[in-house]
Amino acid sequence: MSLRISVPDTRWAETLADLDVEVVVWDAKTPQPAGHLDLVLWPYMVEAGELSHLDTRRIGLIQAQSLGYDRVAEVLPPGGVYANAVGVHEAATAELAMTLLLGATRGLDGFLRAQGDHHWRKRWTPGLIDRRVVLIGVGGIGTELLARLAGFGTDIVRVASTARDDDLGHVHSTSELPRLLPTADAVVLAVPLTDGTSGLVDAEFLACMPDGAVLVNVSRGKVVVTDAVLAEAGRIVFASDVFDPEPLPADHPLWSLPNTLITPHVGGLSASMRSRVERLVRRQVEHLRSGREPEHVVVRSPR
């Protein structure tokens, strides 16, 4: 079966040149190529809203390079089939979450400021050893983060939308958070953005956290109510890769908030990404060639 696929740039065309398929270079910023495309590798930095311009009658599968797929169901035209990039970003995002968590608990923001001032300033920091971390989200990122936390001597409490037991132990329900949060030295958010998680971290949530506790967000900006974080300035340590709004405006008060670490949504931007996307695309091509269902389809728009 001869397949026709599109890729965002010539580098991708070169990477996949050994595949027995016709490869078309299309960055989704120009008109859609004529004819049918069995697979479209969606550009990583193109917003989901651009999907609304597609003629999905002439596309078999849209393969995203991102894990999150909020808004896709709202904008994907009828008949569209959209797969997210499971297995691509989870480990790298968990790596960044650990970086933020370690940086926040060891006071890295203060040491960096002292470095800029050329000042040798010693101070005690909480660290992670013998501390309790509440991990909210037990999906791909949460699982990868759990494996990384295991070597730091922490007491890990896992939380998901519903309580259950699995091979790793007990998972608490989010309904238990008012009881769990007062015991947390750190809280890490690794949940998808859904109706149930939007605004999860609000004023009531933060009020339950002890003074000096750390909040790390590597999920989506809208999971946290930004004004609630601003109201807790200095009491809660906030370390985040995602924000509402995003990108964070230059004059936003979060930039100068005490006890804050900011990274500009770079959880997946590591050297591991491209090779993992490539392996995923190769598997999808084989699925399509053999007539099997593609992997990780998360949105199918009704025709």
HELIX and SHEET records of a PDB file:
HELIX    1   1 THR A   10  THR A   15  1                                   6    
HELIX    2   2 ALA A   48  HIS A   53  5                                   6    
HELIX    3   3 THR A   56  ARG A   58  5                                   3    
HELIX    4   4 VAL A   72  VAL A   75  1                                   4    
HELIX    5   5 GLU A   90  THR A  105  1                                  16    
HELIX    6   6 LEU A  108  GLY A  116  1                                   9    
HELIX    7   7 GLY A  140  LEU A  149  1                                  10    
HELIX    8   8 ALA A  150  PHE A  152  5                                   3    
HELIX    9   9 THR A  174  GLU A  176  5                                   3    
HELIX   10  10 LEU A  177  LEU A  180  1                                   4    
HELIX   11  11 LEU A  181  THR A  183  5                                   3    
HELIX   12  12 ALA A  203  ALA A  207  1                                   5    
HELIX   13  13 GLY A  221  VAL A  223  5                                   3    
HELIX   14  14 THR A  226  ALA A  231  1                                   6    
HELIX   15  15 PRO A  253  SER A  256  5                                   4    
HELIX   16  16 SER A  272  SER A  290  1                                  19    
SHEET    1   A 6 VAL A  21  VAL A  25  0                                        
SHEET    2   A 6 LEU A   3  VAL A   7  1                                        
SHEET    3   A 6 LEU A  37  LEU A  41  1                                        
SHEET    4   A 6 ILE A  59  GLN A  63  1                                        
SHEET    5   A 6 VAL A  81  ALA A  83  1                                        
SHEET    6   A 6 VAL A 297  ARG A 300 -1                                        
SHEET    1   B 8 ARG A 164  ASP A 166  0                                        
SHEET    2   B 8 GLY A 169  SER A 173 -1                                        
SHEET    3   B 8 ASP A 155  ALA A 160  1                                        
SHEET    4   B 8 ARG A 132  ILE A 136  1                                        
SHEET    5   B 8 ALA A 186  LEU A 189  1                                        
SHEET    6   B 8 VAL A 214  ASN A 217  1                                        
SHEET    7   B 8 VAL A 237  SER A 240  1                                        
SHEET    8   B 8 THR A 260  ILE A 262  1                                        
END                                                                             
